[in-house]
Amino acid sequence: MAATTILQRGAITVSDYRCTAGPDDRPFAEAHACHSIAYVRKGSFGCRSRGQDHELVAGSILIGHPGDEYTCHHEHHGCGDECLAFLLAPEMVETIGDNRDIWQRGSVAPLAELMVLGELAQAAAEGRSDIALDEIGHSLTARFVELVSGQSRKPLQAGARDRRRAVEAALWIDAHAAEPIDLDGAAKQTGLSPFHFLRLFAQVLGVTPHQYLLRSRLRHAARLLAEEERAITDIAYEVGFGDLSNFVRSFHRAAGVSPRGFRQASRGNRKILQDRLAVH
């Protein structure tokens, strides 16, 4: 099995697992190192854990509990599967819900509420979403705990102090948008756990912290494109994008035109704006 770590934060690590084993391959016992949920995005496989057999297909979720042994196989399945796994730190599980009955049930059947979040996580992993992968990991884990426990989380009631925290965090993100910022780092500014900070920020401001960060960078970029003649690559790096292709893709998705087209429009090229309006 090939495993690739695609994100590593204090509270969450995300790995891409790709298995090419088939029915004739001999299974072997493994043990979960931490709490985890693995979204099966493709293929299928079987798993035996705590004396129970589980058959997982696309959309299912394999659950991991620290120290529990499990054996995966393809006895009743074709060759191969692909999973997006979220490995969770103890403090994150304690915050969201650490009931042993939830984490030792082995698997969850394909549920629409989790499948849509799993696909959103895959889109984030591939750079096709402006929601950060650690943010969707928190949301997927919280929704998983709610569905398995049967207990919905109470709606967040943000008081004046909480709302001020969210606003101050947004101002901090905007002021430091050109710097590397992740969910853990932004949460530390408020003294909240990443999970509670994510809920509060989204509730008060209507966007996630990463969405606000990305849009702050795009706002700064749009201003520089309109006011200055510097190379687009230089502007992309200055506002905080790590590579030009990501900047161009994100800017086009937001503005409907490329950074170059936006610059031309800001210089009075009405045809670009007319073409843009005609499309919509």
N, C-alpha and C positions, 0 to 999 in steps of 0.2 A: 504494500500500500504506500502510495506517495502522499506525504503530508507537507503542506506549505503554510507557514505562518504569514498571514497577510496583515495582521494588526496586533500590536501588543501594547496594552495600557496597564495602569495599576490595577484596575478592577476587572478587566476583561481582556482575553486573548482570543483572536479569531483565526482559525486554521481551515484550510481547504484540504479535504481528504478525497483521494481518488483511488479506488480499489479495482484491480483487474482480475481478482480471483474468480474462479468458476466452480461448478459442482464437483469437479475432481480434485480440487485443492484441499489439502488437509487443514482443518481449522485448529486454532491454538488458543489457549486461555490468555486473557489480558486482564488488567485491573485499571479502574478509573483512578486517575491521580487527583481529581478535584470534581466539584460539581460542574456539570456541563449539559448542554442541549445541542444536539446535532441535527440540523434540518436536512432531510434526504431530498436533494433536488433532482436526482436522476438515478434510474436503475432501481434495484431492490436487493435485499439480503435478509438472512435470518439471524436471530441473536438469542442466546440462552443466558439468562441472568437470574440468580436467586431461585433456581428451580423452575423458572417459567420460560416458555418458548414464545418468541415474538417474531412476527413476519412484518418487515418494514418495506414499504413501497414509496414511490415519489410522493412527497407531502407529509410523510410520517416524521416523527421526531424520536431519536434515541436519547434516553436520559442517563446521565452519569452521576453516581454518588461516590464520594471518595472511599477508596479501599474495596469497593465491590468488584468481584471478578465477573467477567462476561466472555462469551465466545461467539464470534460472528462466523457465519457460514453462508454458502450459496447452494445448499443441498436441494432446495426447491425453487431455485432462482437461476436466471441466466447469468451471464458473465458481467460482473462489474457494477459499481455504484459510485455516486459522488455525493459528498455531504459538506455542508458548511457548518462547522462546529464552533460553539461559543464556550470557552473555558472560563469559569467564573471564580473570582477571588472570594474567600470566606466572608469578608465584610459586605460584599455586594449581595450574596445570598442571604445573609442575616438581615439586611435592609429590606429585601424584596419578599422573602419568605423562605424559611429553612426547615419547614415541616418534613420530617423523615419520610412520611408516607408519600409525599409528593415526589421526592427525589429517588425513591427506591422502587418505583412502579415499572421501570424498565423502558417503556416506550409510550408514545401517544399516537393514536390513529390519525390519519389525515383529517384535520379540522380546518374549515374554511378560514376561521379567525386567525389561525397560526400560519396557514399556507400563504396568505397574502402578505403577512409580515416577513415570512421566509423569502419570498420572491423579492420583496423590497430590499431585504438584506443582501441578496445576491446582486441586485442592481447597484446598491451602494458599493459592494465589493468590486464591481466592474467599472465604477466611476460613472454610472448612468443615473445617479440620483444626487440631489444636493443635501440629502440627509446623511450624516456621518455614520460609519459602520458601528462605532461604539454606541451611538445614540439608539440606533435600531436594535442593537443587541440588548440594551436595557429594556426597551419597549417589548421586544419579543419575549424576554425572560419574564417580565412582569405579567404579560398576558397569559403566558403558559401557566404561571402559578395561579392566576385567577381562575382559569378554566379547569385546571385539575383539582383545585381545592373547592371549587364551587362558590367561592366568596369573592364578590366584586370589591375592588378597592374603592374606598369612599372618595367622592369628588373632592378635589383640592379646594380648600377655602383660603384664599390668599388675603391676609389682613394688610393693613397699611405698611407694617414693617417688611412683610414679604414682598409687597409690590415695589417698595423702595429698593430692596435687595436686587430684584430682577432688573430694574431700571439702571441701577448702578453697575450691575454686571454687563449690561448692554453697552453702557458708556465706556467701560473698561475694554470690552472686546473691540469696539470701534476704534479706540485710541491705540490699540496694540494689534490691529488687524494685519499688519504686515509681518508680524512675528508668528512663529509656530504656536498655535493654540489648540488644545484638545479639551474634551469634556472635563477630564480630571483637573486640568489646570484652571479652567474657568470656574469650576465648582469651588476650588480652594479660595477664590477671591470672596466668596460669600459665606464660607464656613459651613457649607452644606455637603452632604454626600452627593456624588455625581447623579444618583438616581433621583433624589429629592430636588436637586438643582434643575435637572432636565424637566421634571414635571412643573416646577414653579415657573421657570423661564417660558416654557411653551404656553402655560396657562395664562400668564400675565401679558405676554407680548405676541402670542399667536404664531410664533415660529420657534424652531429649535435653536439652541446656541450656534450650532454649525451652520444652519441656514442663514442666521444673522451675520455670522462671520463671513461667509461666502458673499453675501449681498453687500456687506460693507466694502469688501475688496473690489467688487464690481462697481460700486458707486465711486470709489476713489479712482478706479481705472477710467471710468467714463469721464470724470472731470479732467484727468490728465490728458486723455485722448483729445478732448475738445479744446484744451488750453495750450498744449505743448506740441512740439514737433519731434519729440524724442522717439527712438525706435520702439515699436510695439513690444518687442521682447524685453527691453529695459523696463517698460512700464509694468509688464506682467510680473517680473521679479520684484519690482519695488513695492507693489501692493500686496505681495504675499503668496503669489502662485509659484509652485515649485517647478513647473515646466510650461512651455509655451502652448503645447497642444491642449492641455487641460484648461488654460486660460481662454483660448480661442473657442473651445467647445462650450465652456460655461457662459462666456459672454454672448455667443450666438444664440444659445438657448434662452438667455434672458432678454436680449435686445431684438432678436429676430434678424440681426445683421451681424457680419463679422466686425471685429474691432476696426479694421481698415475702412469698412463701409460706414461704420458709425463716425469715424473721423471725417470722412468725406461729407457725410450728411451735416456734421457740425460746421463744416466750412461752406454750407449753402447748397449742396447737391440735393435738390428737391426730388430728383428722380428716384433716389434710393428710398426716401421716405414714402413717396407715392407708391412705389412697388411694394413696400412693406405693408402699407395700408390696404392695397388692393388684394393682397393675399388674405387679409383678415376681413 
